[in-house]
Amino acid sequence: MAVQPMSRRICWLLRSSARGCSSGVPVTQPSPREPVRPATEELSRRRQFLREHTAPFSAFLTDSFGRHHSYLRISVTEKCNLRCQYCMPEEGVPLTPKADLLTTEEILTLARLFVKEGVDKIRLTGGEPLIRRDVVDIVAQLHQLEGLKTIGITTNGINLARLLPPLQKAGLSALNISLDTLVPAKFEFIVRRKGFHKVMEGIHKAIELGYSPVKVNCVVMRGLNEDELLSFVALTEGLPLDVRFIEYMPFDGNKWNFKKMVSYKEMLDTIRQQWPELEKLPEEKSSTAKTFRIPGFQGQISFITSMSEHFCGTCNRLRVTADGNLKVCLFGNSEVSLRDHLRAGASEEELLTIIGAAVGRKKRQHAGMFNIAQMKNRPMILIGFFSMFQGSPPASPVTSSWGPGPAQGRRPRMLLSHLIATLWTEHRAPQAPLAWQWLGAGSPVRLYGSQADLDTTSMCLSPGTQAPATTSGPWATSDQLTHVDSEGRAAMVDVGRKPDTDREAVASAVVLLGPVAFELVQQNQLKKGDALGVAQLAGVQAAKLTSQLIPLCHHVSLSHVQVQLRLDPSRHAVVIRGSCRARGPTGVEMEALTSTAMAALTLYDMCKAVSRDIEIGEIRLVSKTGGQRGDFHRA
C-alpha cells in the first residue's frame, strides 16, 4: 500500500474514533435511528461549546509580560543510547542518581497540575525518552488527562520503528526525529554508534502510520553538515516531512563557537539559490519556526532561529528536567526544584505558588548568543531541549566537510535523499548499507604492489631544502581565488564551457613510524594485518570519493589511480606516492592529494596501537599536467 493512502486511512480512523474531545466537549456516537450530522455542523457545535466554556488562562502560568505558557516539555530520562559529540561534553556528564530522578507517578502528578492550569501540549524528551521502559504507559496515562490536546515525543529514532505502533495506540500525536546527516559514515562519526538505518526505518514507519508532517530536526553546523542543506530540502519533494533547520546553540560543554553557527538567513539564501520559488507560510501563534514550502513538494522546511532572530516575545514553553527542576527559559541558568517540594508533601496550592513565582521571574528575552556562551548552564542532554542532536561537531573546530552535498546551481536529482525517497516510495527499506554506495562499490579498482619501487622523482621527498616549483602555460597563476564569488562567499567553479583535456597529477606524503612500528610493518607482523596493502586500498577509494570529501570539488571520472608505498629504513618511514589520471574539463590534483593523505591516515590507524608518536608530513603536489593553466613540476 502506498504511503499516502495509508496516511489518509489512518487519519480517517483516528478522526472516527470514539474517544471524547480533550477540550471537554461531549462526543457521542449516533444511534442507528438518529441522522448523522454533517461534519461542518458538528465542528461548528464544538467551537461554540469552547467559546462558551473557555476560562481565563492560569495566572500561575502567565509571566509579567503577559505570555501564557501552555506548552510543557518533560525530560523523562538523562540516559541515551547514543554518544553524540554535540550533545555531551567530551569528558561526559555525571548522571543523577536514580533515587533523585522523578518517578513515573511524580511525572504524572506534575503533568496533571500543569494541564489543570491550562497546559494543552506536553512533549516528552530526554536523554532519549524511548529507552525508558514505561514510556508507552506514561503516554497512555497522559492521554487520559482532560484538556491535553497534544502529546509529543522528541527522539533520536533508534528505537522508533519498534515502539511507534504501541505509542500511537497509547495516544502519541506528535513526533520529532533528530537527524543531522544523510551520510551513514558521518552519522557514525557524530554519534559514536551505529544506527543510521534504524533512524531511517523509524522515519519510514512514522510516515506509514500516518504522522504528517513528520518533523525532522537538523542542527546545522559549519564545517560539518551545512553542505547537506539541499539534500535535506530535496527529501520534502516526495515525502510528507517538515525538515527543521536549527541554528547551532551554545550549551555547557559543547564548546560553542560563533564561527560554527550557520544563520537562518545564510541557510535561506543557499536554498533560494536552488529553489527561487520557495514561499513562506503563515506563522502560527507561539511558533518557534519560520516555515517555507516549495510549490509542488509534499513536505515543507522550517527554521528555528534561536540565535539570530530569537522568538522570546511569543515563548509559551516551560521545561521540567529529569531530576524535577523547572526551567522557565532554555538558556537561563535559574531552576527551582519541584521534586523536593513534592517529596516534602507540598499541596497543589503550594506547588502552584512556587511555579507561579518562577514563571513571574522569567525575563523578556534571553541574553543573546555571545552572553549565553559565557553562562554556566546544563549540558543539553540534561535539559531535554531536543532528545538528542545527532549532528554534532567534534569538540574542537573542524574544517573538513563530509557528505553528498549537491553541486551549486544544479538540481539535486541524484542525491542520497532521492535514493532514500525512492526506496520509501517503493515501500521497502534499503537492502544494502547506503554507505557502500558512496564508496563506489562495483567501480573498477586498479591495484598495484604495495611495496613497488618508486621512480627517481620520489627523491623530492627527502628532507632538506627544496628547489622552487616550475610552472608553464599562459595561465600559470591566478591573481584571485576562483572558489570565492564577488561577495566573498564560497562558490563552485563552472567548468561547463572548458574543453576536455588529458589530466594527470602526482602527490606524495611521508609517514614517520619510528623504529618499532616500522619493523612490524616491514615484517608484516601487525595484529591488524597488512598495513601497506590496506593503506594502498584506502588511497584508491579516497581518490574516487574526493568530490564528496572536499565541498567544492567537481566529480571526476578517473581512468587510472595508482597508490605506491615505499619503505625508507633510514628514517623509519613510509613514502607514499599517489597518481591520478582522467580526461575532462577540470584537473585531478585534489584526487591525488586526497588519495595520498588518506593512505597516510590509514597507515597511522593501522599502527597507532604500537606507537602514538607517528608523524604525517610533507603532503604535497609533485606534478600536474593538462589544463589551461599549464603544467606544474616540483623540482
Secondary structure, 3 states (H helix, E strand, C coil): CCHHHHHHHHHHHHHCCCCCCCCCCCCCCCCCCCCCCCHHHHHHHHHHHHHHHCCCCCHHHECCCCCECCEEEEECCCCCCCCCCCCCCCCCCCCCCHHHCCCHHHHHHHHHHHHHCCCCEEEEECCCHHHCCCHHHHHHHHCCCCCCCEEEEEECCCCHHHHHHHHHHHCCCEEEEECCCCCHHHHHHHHCCCCHHHHHHHHHHHHHCCCCCEEEEEEEECCCCHHHHHHHHHHCCCCCEEEEEEECCCCCCCCCCHHHECCHHHHHHHHHHHCCCCEECCCCCCCCEEEEECCCCCCEEEEECCCCCCCHHHCCEEEECCCCEEECCCCCCCCEEHHHHHHCCCCHHHHHHHHHHHHHCCCCCCCCHHHHHHCCCCCHHHCCCCCCCCCCCCCCCCCCCCCCCCCCCCCCCCCHHHHHHHHHHCCCCCCCCHHHHHCCCCCCCCCCCCCCCCCHHHHHHCCCCCCCEEECCCCCCCCCCCCECCCCCECCCCCCCCCCEEEEEEEEEEEECCHHHHHHHHCCCCCCCCHHHHHHHHHHHHHHCHHHHCCCCCCCCEEEEEEEEEEECCCCEEEEEEEEEEEECCCCHHHHHHHHHHHHHHHHHHHCCCCCCCEEEEEEEEEEECCCCCCEEEC
